[in-house]
Structure formats: structure tokens, C-alpha cells
């Protein structure tokens, strides 16, 4: 419930930060998410 909502919010924030050009490592540090979380959610595309 709530935890899923918080994670979804973090993922949305991470997506917005990436679009603003904020460094990926900074985003991961701030949100507590992992690079894999972003890939799994489709925010970060595979390179």
C-alpha cells in the first residue's frame, strides 16, 4: 500500500531529475533507489 506509493513517487521524482540533467549518481543517492529500480520501471533505458 503506502510503501508502493512512496516508491512510485520516488521513481517519478527520479524521472523528473533525469530530464533536468541531474547526475544519475546524485539521483540514486537522494532517492535511495538503485539503477536497477530505474531500469525495471522503464525510467532508465538499457545502454
C-alpha positions as CSV (number, residue, x, y, z in Angstrom):
1,X,0.0,0.0,0.0
2,X,1.8,3.0,1.3
3,X,5.3,1.7,0.6
4,X,4.4,1.1,-3.1
5,X,3.1,4.7,-3.3
6,X,6.3,6.1,-1.8
7,X,8.4,4.1,-4.2
8,X,6.2,5.2,-7.2
9,X,6.7,8.8,-6.0
10,X,10.5,8.3,-5.8
11,X,10.5,6.8,-9.3
12,X,8.5,9.8,-10.7
13,X,10.9,12.2,-9.0
14,X,13.9,10.3,-10.4
15,X,12.5,10.6,-13.9
16,X,12.0,14.4,-13.5
17,X,15.5,14.8,-12.2
18,X,17.0,12.9,-15.1
19,X,15.1,15.1,-17.5
20,X,16.6,18.1,-15.8
21,X,20.0,16.7,-16.4
22,X,20.8,15.9,-12.8
23,X,23.6,13.3,-12.4
24,X,22.4,9.7,-12.1
25,X,24.5,9.0,-9.0
26,X,23.1,12.1,-7.3
27,X,19.6,10.9,-8.1
28,X,20.3,7.5,-6.7
29,X,21.8,8.9,-3.5
30,X,18.8,11.3,-2.9
31,X,16.0,8.8,-3.7
32,X,17.7,5.7,-2.2
33,X,16.7,3.8,-5.4
34,X,19.0,1.6,-7.4
35,X,20.0,1.8,-11.0
36,X,18.1,-1.5,-11.5
37,X,14.9,0.1,-9.9
38,X,15.1,2.7,-12.6
39,X,15.7,0.2,-15.4
40,X,12.9,-2.1,-14.2
41,X,10.4,0.8,-14.2
42,X,11.5,1.9,-17.6
43,X,12.8,5.3,-16.5
44,X,16.4,4.4,-17.4
45,X,16.8,2.6,-20.7
46,X,19.4,-0.1,-21.1
47,X,22.6,1.1,-22.7
